[in-house]
Amino acid sequence: MLISAGVCFVFYIGTGQQRFRRWGLLILKWALIAAFGFFAVMILERVA
């Protein structure tokens, strides 16, 4: 997901089209949410 967000940002820099920036931020947001959820589960497993 992080690679695809990076590709979207590269396309945004190359073309200047706002849709690539919007997609990159959306993918980045969901990648971070997934990462936080994953690590939260890992921490809860260690505690319990």
C-alpha positions in Angstrom: 0.0 0.0 0.0 2.9 2.4 0.8 4.4 1.7 -2.6 1.2 2.4 -4.4 0.8 5.7 -2.5 4.3 6.6 -3.5 3.5 5.8 -7.1 0.4 8.1 -6.9 2.6 10.9 -5.5 5.1 10.4 -8.3 2.3 10.6 -10.9 1.0 13.8 -9.1 4.5 15.4 -9.3 4.8 14.3 -13.0 1.4 15.4 -14.2 0.2 17.9 -11.6 -3.3 16.3 -11.6 -5.0 16.6 -8.2 -6.7 13.2 -8.4 -3.3 11.4 -8.0 -2.6 13.5 -4.9 -6.0 12.7 -3.5 -5.6 9.0 -4.2 -2.1 8.9 -2.7 -3.4 10.6 0.5 -6.3 8.2 0.7 -4.2 5.1 0.3 -1.6 6.4 2.8 -4.4 7.1 5.4 -5.7 3.6 5.1 -2.2 2.1 5.2 -1.5 3.9 8.5 -4.9 2.8 10.0 -4.1 -0.8 9.0 -0.6 -0.6 10.5 -1.9 0.9 13.8 -4.6 -1.8 14.0 -2.0 -4.6 13.3 0.4 -3.3 16.0 -2.5 -2.8 18.5 -3.4 -6.4 18.1 0.2 -7.5 18.5 0.5 -5.4 21.7 -2.8 -6.8 23.1 -1.6 -10.4 22.5 1.6 -9.7 24.4 -0.3 -8.2 27.3 -2.9 -10.9 27.5 
